[in-house]
Amino acid sequence: MSHYDFDLFVIGAGSGGVRASRMAAGFGARVGVAEDLYLGGTCVNVGCVPKKLFAYSAHYSEDFEDAKGYGWDLPDAHFDWSALLENKNQEIARLNGIYRNMLKASGVTIMDARARFIDSHTLQVGDKQVTAEHILIATGGWPHIPEFPGSEHVISSNEVFHLETLPKRILVVGGGYIAIEFASIFHGMQREVSLLYRGELFLRGFDTSLREHMAATIKHKGIDLRFNADVRNIERQADGSLLVTLKDGTTLETDLVLYATGRKPNLKGLGLENTAVTLDDKGFIAVNTDYETQDPGIYAIGDVTDTLQLTPVALAEGMALARRLFQPADYVPVDYRDIPTAVFCIPNIATLGLTEEQAREAGHALNIYESRFRPMRNTLAGRGEESLMKMIVDKASDRVLGVHMIGPDAGEIVQGMAVALKAGATKAMFDATLGIHPTAAEEFVTMRTPTRSD
């Protein structure tokens, strides 16, 4: 038996850290995990789980409006932020307990403290020192707010889940999926929302058709979109409101400013200077394809590395590393191709595989299939909002390279498409598949004629 206290010690009990811990313990390893904040990490506590609960809540305002077209005469609804917050907190506490019980049941030693490297195999965890043959860094990311005059008046996506009250006017700054989601959520909660982004069009890296369609859709809903704009300074006024001055001199008044301008690796206080671990030019922990750092025996997975910042990716990396270290016969590298993802704005976005731009850059000649239509539910509701479905097909092989959607339940629909793309499905296979009628999903198997072709 190893002379170390643990075979594997994991710093961080988020999605990746918990998965690696449980898998390794299941393989017979002596495993410890340190977490100084909350079990479950960003996703469970201040990320995808509470965010989707908020998104469900935000959907009801449109649902109540639509119900009238279907014969329901509903009294005026009233939104209670405090009730939502209390119910959310209870659910998160329940999930925290589940994570703790899962780790304990797996035989993992849990230490509720921040870990700091003393050397490559020694950690100071609270008031204890522990040693480990292998150490995994899985501390995730942390919201980044740039410094500018008045930046102390803004909040990040961490604090938004704990606001005592939700004010009437809200400014969201950012152009990524977190910014789009919260702009939609706040609008659904009947707040006056402005969305500010310094670029030409938000959702950089997504397919252009999706970006343009989403911009038109949420602008039509009444969200104040401001592109090519950035904050110069923010001042707190006598009445408690915030005066935001933009770099072009424009001003706007609001009650809350949420910055969703990216995340950085959560590395503060880890003591990496006492190891040979290095960072890449973006500030992430540098690892090879086996998640090894420059220091033998120290590994990193998830959002502290330059990987896709998605919970299922961290889970897959944690599982792969545990197998590689303690069950190498079953080790299978993570396949990063064709990873589906969703943006839980209103309506939802889901994307899978290559964008049209990426496919062209890769040298493919393409057939592009696009369909825009009003979902059946919107007809009697009198809602003009349209869904978008798009398929990108390699002209030479007929293989489907990308699937993209904006519309209700987009994530639920595209998840099934991910299996097809993993299996190498061609457009002919989609064409040969019968649809479920009437559904929105059947559109993916009934798009027969390219909207444009190389």
LOLUM-262798 format. One record per residue (C-alpha): z, x, y; residue number from 0; residue in one letter. Coordinates in nm, 3 decimals, m for minus. Layout:
<pts>
Z X Y num residu
Z X Y NUM A
...
</pts>
This chain:
<pts>
Z X Y num residu
0.000 0.000 0.000 0 M
m0.077 0.112 0.355 1 S
0.212 0.276 0.543 2 H
0.131 0.063 0.847 3 Y
0.324 m0.256 0.930 4 D
0.004 m0.460 0.907 5 F
m0.337 m0.420 0.750 6 D
m0.484 m0.612 1.044 7 L
m0.329 m0.697 1.377 8 F
m0.516 m0.935 1.605 9 V
m0.468 m0.946 1.981 10 I
m0.548 m1.298 2.092 11 G
m0.513 m1.629 1.906 12 A
m0.825 m1.798 2.032 13 G
m1.107 m1.927 1.815 14 S
m1.225 m1.587 1.692 15 G
m0.880 m1.434 1.655 16 G
m0.738 m1.727 1.458 17 V
m1.038 m1.738 1.225 18 R
m1.023 m1.362 1.160 19 A
m0.647 m1.379 1.102 20 S
m0.659 m1.668 0.857 21 R
m0.957 m1.531 0.665 22 M
m0.806 m1.184 0.634 23 A
m0.471 m1.324 0.520 24 A
m0.656 m1.535 0.266 25 G
m0.807 m1.216 0.127 26 F
m0.459 m1.074 0.076 27 G
m0.423 m0.866 0.392 28 A
m0.096 m0.838 0.583 29 R
m0.189 m0.989 0.918 30 V
m0.015 m1.023 1.252 31 G
m0.140 m1.192 1.566 32 V
m0.013 m1.167 1.925 33 A
m0.071 m1.439 2.183 34 E
0.106 m1.453 2.518 35 D
m0.051 m1.769 2.657 36 L
m0.158 m2.048 2.423 37 Y
m0.273 m2.081 2.064 38 L
m0.635 m2.189 2.032 39 G
m0.753 m1.990 2.332 40 G
m0.983 m2.110 2.606 41 T
m1.169 m2.369 2.398 42 C
m0.866 m2.568 2.290 43 V
m0.661 m2.539 2.608 44 N
m0.884 m2.498 2.915 45 V
m1.236 m2.520 2.776 46 G
m1.452 m2.723 2.547 47 C
m1.188 m2.959 2.405 48 V
m1.022 m3.088 2.725 49 P
m1.356 m3.069 2.906 50 K
m1.519 m3.300 2.655 51 K
m1.223 m3.537 2.676 52 L
m1.277 m3.543 3.053 53 F
m1.649 m3.600 2.998 54 A
m1.575 m3.900 2.774 55 Y
m1.357 m4.039 3.051 56 S
m1.627 m3.984 3.312 57 A
m1.883 m4.175 3.103 58 H
m1.693 m4.500 3.140 59 Y
m1.792 m4.561 3.501 60 S
m2.157 m4.594 3.402 61 E
m2.065 m4.778 3.082 62 D
m1.881 m5.044 3.282 63 F
m2.183 m5.084 3.511 64 E
m2.422 m5.109 3.217 65 D
m2.207 m5.365 3.036 66 A
m2.305 m5.637 3.283 67 K
m2.664 m5.628 3.159 68 G
m2.537 m5.692 2.808 69 Y
m2.340 m6.002 2.896 70 G
m1.998 m5.849 2.959 71 W
m1.825 m5.970 3.275 72 D
m1.566 m5.701 3.332 73 L
m1.303 m5.702 3.607 74 P
m1.306 m5.415 3.850 75 D
m1.196 m5.103 3.663 76 A
m0.948 m4.857 3.810 77 H
m0.940 m4.489 3.714 78 F
m0.595 m4.333 3.665 79 D
m0.611 m3.953 3.670 80 W
m0.244 m3.913 3.579 81 S
m0.287 m4.125 3.264 82 A
m0.586 m3.916 3.155 83 L
m0.395 m3.595 3.223 84 L
m0.090 m3.707 3.025 85 E
m0.299 m3.815 2.727 86 N
m0.497 m3.491 2.739 87 K
m0.179 m3.285 2.746 88 N
m0.044 m3.467 2.441 89 Q
m0.364 m3.399 2.249 90 E
m0.369 m3.031 2.342 91 I
m0.003 m2.996 2.239 92 A
m0.091 m3.155 1.906 93 R
m0.375 m2.907 1.854 94 L
m0.151 m2.613 1.951 95 N
0.088 m2.723 1.679 96 G
m0.193 m2.747 1.426 97 I
m0.305 m2.392 1.505 98 Y
0.050 m2.259 1.467 99 R
0.096 m2.439 1.135 100 N
m0.240 m2.315 1.005 101 M
m0.151 m1.954 1.084 102 L
0.194 m1.984 0.930 103 K
0.055 m2.153 0.619 104 A
m0.190 m1.865 0.580 105 S
0.094 m1.613 0.588 106 G
0.006 m1.472 0.931 107 V
0.293 m1.332 1.141 108 T
0.278 m1.487 1.489 109 I
0.418 m1.298 1.785 110 M
0.434 m1.493 2.112 111 D
0.389 m1.197 2.346 112 A
0.124 m0.982 2.510 113 R
0.017 m0.680 2.307 114 A
m0.051 m0.341 2.463 115 R
m0.192 m0.030 2.300 116 F
0.040 0.268 2.271 117 I
m0.220 0.453 2.068 118 D
m0.506 0.366 1.834 119 S
m0.278 0.224 1.564 120 H
0.036 0.130 1.760 121 T
0.100 m0.171 1.979 122 L
0.385 m0.273 2.203 123 Q
0.422 m0.648 2.147 124 V
0.694 m0.786 2.372 125 G
1.004 m0.584 2.294 126 D
0.875 m0.463 1.955 127 K
0.642 m0.188 1.842 128 Q
0.411 m0.255 1.549 129 V
0.152 m0.045 1.370 130 T
m0.168 m0.155 1.203 131 A
m0.449 0.006 1.008 132 E
m0.704 m0.218 1.180 133 H
m0.664 m0.376 1.524 134 I
m0.889 m0.654 1.650 135 L
m0.925 m0.736 2.020 136 I
m1.008 m1.105 2.061 137 A
m0.862 m1.185 2.402 138 T
m1.161 m1.384 2.528 139 G
m1.276 m1.427 2.885 140 G
m1.117 m1.527 3.213 141 W
m1.270 m1.710 3.512 142 P
m1.398 m1.481 3.784 143 H
m1.367 m1.581 4.150 144 I
m1.525 m1.346 4.403 145 P
m1.314 m1.237 4.697 146 E
m1.408 m1.374 5.039 147 F
m1.214 m1.507 5.341 148 P
m1.030 m1.814 5.217 149 G
m1.082 m1.754 4.844 150 S
m0.711 m1.819 4.796 151 E
m0.780 m2.188 4.861 152 H
m1.010 m2.238 4.560 153 V
m0.935 m2.308 4.195 154 I
m1.105 m2.209 3.870 155 S
m1.182 m2.407 3.555 156 S
m0.838 m2.302 3.424 157 N
m0.647 m2.488 3.694 158 E
m0.868 m2.795 3.703 159 V
m0.711 m2.925 3.381 160 F
m0.366 m2.927 3.540 161 H
m0.424 m3.082 3.884 162 L
m0.150 m3.326 3.976 163 E
m0.397 m3.541 4.168 164 T
m0.776 m3.558 4.183 165 L
m0.886 m3.573 4.547 166 P
m1.171 m3.784 4.678 167 K
m1.405 m3.503 4.790 168 R
m1.484 m3.208 4.565 169 I
m1.712 m2.907 4.607 170 L
m1.822 m2.725 4.291 171 V
m1.963 m2.374 4.337 172 V
m2.179 m2.228 4.060 173 G
m2.498 m2.284 3.868 174 G
m2.399 m2.244 3.504 175 G
m2.307 m2.502 3.246 176 Y
m1.940 m2.519 3.353 177 I
m2.037 m2.604 3.711 178 A
m2.288 m2.870 3.603 179 I
m2.040 m3.026 3.362 180 E
m1.761 m3.056 3.617 181 F
m1.992 m3.186 3.888 182 A
m2.094 m3.464 3.647 183 S
m1.736 m3.527 3.535 184 I
m1.601 m3.561 3.889 185 F
m1.891 m3.785 3.987 186 H
m1.819 m4.006 3.688 187 G
m1.460 m4.028 3.807 188 M
m1.598 m4.176 4.130 189 Q
m1.545 m3.874 4.349 190 R
m1.775 m3.750 4.625 191 E
m1.926 m3.436 4.474 192 V
m2.128 m3.149 4.618 193 S
m2.271 m2.876 4.396 194 L
m2.349 m2.544 4.560 195 L
m2.558 m2.271 4.398 196 Y
m2.688 m1.951 4.553 197 R
m3.014 m1.953 4.352 198 G
m3.332 m2.157 4.363 199 E
m3.235 m2.377 4.067 200 L
m2.927 m2.397 3.847 201 F
m2.895 m2.337 3.469 202 L
m3.067 m1.998 3.478 203 R
m3.182 m1.900 3.130 204 G
m3.244 m2.259 3.021 205 F
m3.593 m2.399 2.975 206 D
m3.751 m2.474 3.314 207 T
m3.838 m2.832 3.215 208 S
m3.470 m2.899 3.145 209 L
m3.357 m2.737 3.469 210 R
m3.596 m2.939 3.682 211 E
m3.531 m3.265 3.498 212 H
m3.155 m3.224 3.524 213 M
m3.168 m3.143 3.894 214 A
m3.369 m3.459 3.962 215 A
m3.141 m3.668 3.741 216 T
m2.807 m3.573 3.892 217 I
m2.945 m3.580 4.244 218 K
m3.055 m3.939 4.180 219 H
m2.700 m4.018 4.067 220 K
m2.575 m3.921 4.411 221 G
m2.443 m3.569 4.363 222 I
m2.510 m3.358 4.673 223 D
m2.713 m3.060 4.545 224 L
m2.736 m2.752 4.766 225 R
m2.948 m2.466 4.633 226 F
m3.002 m2.128 4.802 227 N
m2.657 m2.167 4.952 228 A
m2.338 m1.964 4.935 229 D
m1.989 m1.974 5.085 230 V
m1.901 m1.747 5.375 231 R
m1.540 m1.856 5.427 232 N
m1.298 m2.142 5.371 233 I
m1.024 m2.255 5.608 234 E
m0.734 m2.491 5.541 235 R
m0.719 m2.756 5.815 236 Q
m0.414 m2.927 5.961 237 A
m0.464 m3.241 5.752 238 D
m0.480 m3.036 5.433 239 G
m0.855 m3.062 5.386 240 S
m1.079 m2.758 5.352 241 L
m1.350 m2.657 5.598 242 L
m1.619 m2.464 5.410 243 V
m1.861 m2.252 5.613 244 T
m2.179 m2.145 5.436 245 L
m2.367 m1.823 5.500 246 K
m2.636 m2.010 5.694 247 D
m2.369 m2.144 5.932 248 G
m2.362 m2.494 5.783 249 T
m2.017 m2.646 5.739 250 T
m1.881 m2.917 5.514 251 L
m1.539 m3.070 5.469 252 E
m1.386 m3.122 5.128 253 T
m1.048 m3.163 4.961 254 D
m1.096 m2.933 4.663 255 L
m1.319 m2.635 4.586 256 V
m1.381 m2.545 4.222 257 L
m1.542 m2.207 4.156 258 Y
m1.736 m2.188 3.830 259 A
m1.916 m1.861 3.895 260 T
m1.877 m1.687 3.563 261 G
m1.617 m1.529 3.338 262 R
m1.513 m1.171 3.270 263 K
m1.346 m1.012 2.966 264 P
m0.970 m1.066 2.962 265 N
m0.865 m0.700 2.931 266 L
m0.589 m0.666 3.191 267 K
m0.282 m0.486 3.065 268 G
m0.417 m0.411 2.717 269 L
m0.365 m0.037 2.754 270 G
m0.720 0.050 2.652 271 L
m0.677 0.378 2.838 272 E
m0.454 0.488 2.550 273 N
m0.744 0.452 2.306 274 T
m1.103 0.570 2.278 275 A
m1.236 0.216 2.337 276 V
m1.514 0.212 2.597 277 T
m1.674 m0.057 2.810 278 L
m2.045 m0.119 2.861 279 D
m2.212 m0.134 3.202 280 D
m2.127 m0.506 3.232 281 K
m1.756 m0.451 3.172 282 G
m1.750 m0.580 2.814 283 F
m1.597 m0.385 2.525 284 I
m1.878 m0.180 2.370 285 A
m1.922 m0.252 1.998 286 V
m2.186 m0.188 1.734 287 N
m2.334 m0.453 1.506 288 T
m2.023 m0.437 1.287 289 D
m1.793 m0.509 1.585 290 Y
m1.658 m0.153 1.579 291 E
m1.554 0.006 1.908 292 T
m1.576 0.378 1.983 293 Q
m1.225 0.408 1.843 294 D
m1.225 0.395 1.459 295 P
m1.005 0.112 1.337 296 G
m1.028 m0.090 1.660 297 I
m1.267 m0.385 1.667 298 Y
m1.365 m0.655 1.916 299 A
m1.526 m0.997 1.882 300 I
m1.595 m1.301 2.095 301 G
m1.607 m1.318 2.472 302 D
m1.461 m0.970 2.530 303 V
m1.796 m0.841 2.399 304 T
m2.147 m0.899 2.529 305 D
m2.220 m1.182 2.288 306 T
m2.305 m1.550 2.332 307 L
m1.996 m1.709 2.487 308 Q
m1.972 m1.995 2.240 309 L
m1.682 m2.099 2.018 310 T
m1.890 m2.116 1.697 311 P
m2.015 m1.762 1.764 312 V
m1.659 m1.628 1.794 313 A
m1.563 m1.815 1.476 314 L
m1.860 m1.668 1.288 315 A
m1.782 m1.316 1.413 316 E
m1.417 m1.348 1.312 317 G
m1.514 m1.462 0.965 318 M
m1.774 m1.187 0.927 319 A
m1.531 m0.913 1.031 320 L
m1.256 m1.035 0.797 321 A
m1.500 m1.032 0.506 322 R
m1.635 m0.691 0.595 323 R
m1.286 m0.539 0.605 324 L
m1.117 m0.716 0.316 325 F
m1.384 m0.886 0.103 326 Q
m1.695 m0.669 0.152 327 P
m1.877 m0.814 m0.149 328 A
m1.902 m1.145 0.042 329 D
m1.993 m0.994 0.379 330 Y
m2.288 m1.156 0.554 331 V
m2.381 m1.048 0.909 332 P
m2.389 m1.316 1.176 333 V
m2.739 m1.449 1.244 334 D
m2.771 m1.491 1.621 335 Y
m3.114 m1.654 1.607 336 R
m3.164 m2.024 1.677 337 D
m2.806 m2.097 1.783 338 I
m2.781 m2.452 1.919 339 P
m2.566 m2.531 2.218 340 T
m2.488 m2.829 2.438 341 A
m2.390 m2.890 2.798 342 V
m2.163 m3.194 2.826 343 F
m2.280 m3.310 3.164 344 C
m2.398 m3.670 3.214 345 I
m2.646 m3.707 3.054 346 P
m2.596 m3.434 2.794 347 N
m2.817 m3.128 2.755 348 I
m2.882 m2.965 2.419 349 A
m3.093 m2.658 2.358 350 T
m3.200 m2.468 2.049 351 L
m3.420 m2.167 1.987 352 G
m3.660 m2.023 2.241 353 L
m3.737 m2.163 2.583 354 T
m4.101 m2.194 2.681 355 E
m4.062 m1.889 2.902 356 E
m3.902 m1.680 2.627 357 Q
m4.168 m1.779 2.376 358 A
m4.448 m1.673 2.611 359 R
m4.273 m1.345 2.688 360 E
m4.257 m1.281 2.313 361 A
m4.635 m1.315 2.296 362 G
m4.668 m1.654 2.131 363 H
m4.960 m1.884 2.206 364 A
m4.802 m2.227 2.231 365 L
m4.842 m2.596 2.182 366 N
m4.593 m2.776 2.405 367 I
m4.477 m3.128 2.327 368 Y
m4.282 m3.315 2.593 369 E
m4.167 m3.672 2.609 370 S
m3.991 m3.847 2.895 371 R
m3.877 m4.202 2.837 372 F
m3.607 m4.450 2.931 373 R
m3.355 m4.486 2.646 374 P
m3.344 m4.836 2.500 375 M
m2.986 m4.886 2.613 376 R
m3.091 m4.839 2.975 377 N
m3.336 m5.131 2.970 378 T
m3.102 m5.431 2.993 379 L
m2.859 m5.222 3.195 380 A
m3.126 m5.182 3.462 381 G
m3.073 m4.806 3.465 382 R
m3.388 m4.607 3.538 383 G
m3.256 m4.276 3.406 384 E
m3.493 m4.102 3.165 385 E
m3.434 m3.871 2.872 386 S
m3.637 m3.557 2.813 387 L
m3.734 m3.417 2.474 388 M
m3.933 m3.097 2.432 389 K
m4.064 m2.898 2.138 390 M
m4.215 m2.550 2.157 391 I
m4.451 m2.469 1.872 392 V
m4.623 m2.144 1.779 393 D
m4.992 m2.226 1.776 394 K
m5.086 m1.975 1.506 395 A
m4.817 m2.055 1.248 396 S
m4.726 m2.412 1.355 397 D
m4.360 m2.305 1.338 398 R
m4.123 m2.482 1.576 399 V
m3.973 m2.216 1.804 400 L
m3.756 m2.430 2.029 401 G
m3.613 m2.779 2.068 402 V
m3.462 m2.901 2.395 403 H
m3.323 m3.235 2.508 404 M
m3.159 m3.415 2.797 405 I
m3.016 m3.754 2.713 406 G
m2.725 m3.943 2.555 407 P
m2.580 m3.768 2.250 408 D
m2.821 m3.475 2.288 409 A
m2.578 m3.239 2.116 410 G
m2.538 m3.471 1.817 411 E
m2.915 m3.499 1.778 412 I
m3.009 m3.134 1.822 413 V
m2.742 m3.014 1.578 414 Q
m2.952 m3.160 1.297 415 G
m3.264 m2.995 1.434 416 M
m3.086 m2.658 1.407 417 A
m3.088 m2.687 1.028 418 V
m3.462 m2.747 1.034 419 A
m3.531 m2.446 1.254 420 L
m3.309 m2.224 1.039 421 K
m3.521 m2.332 0.744 422 A
m3.841 m2.234 0.929 423 G
m3.971 m2.587 0.985 424 A
m4.323 m2.635 1.113 425 T
m4.448 m2.908 1.341 426 K
m4.633 m3.056 1.042 427 A
m4.296 m3.099 0.866 428 M
m4.160 m3.285 1.166 429 F
m4.474 m3.502 1.170 430 D
m4.431 m3.581 0.800 431 A
m4.070 m3.695 0.855 432 T
m4.014 m4.066 0.911 433 L
m3.796 m4.161 1.204 434 G
m3.498 m4.394 1.221 435 I
m3.607 m4.685 1.437 436 H
m3.510 m4.767 1.702 437 P
m3.338 m4.442 1.803 438 T
m3.395 m4.174 2.060 439 A
m3.388 m3.909 1.787 440 A
m3.704 m4.044 1.625 441 E
m3.898 m3.914 1.924 442 E
m3.877 m3.566 1.773 443 F
m4.080 m3.679 1.471 444 V
m4.329 m3.898 1.658 445 T
m4.461 m3.658 1.924 446 M
m4.813 m3.613 1.788 447 R
m5.021 m3.480 2.078 448 T
m4.936 m3.167 2.278 449 P
m4.876 m3.227 2.646 450 T
m5.030 m2.886 2.701 451 R
m5.175 m2.619 2.479 452 S
m5.264 m2.251 2.523 453 D
</pts>
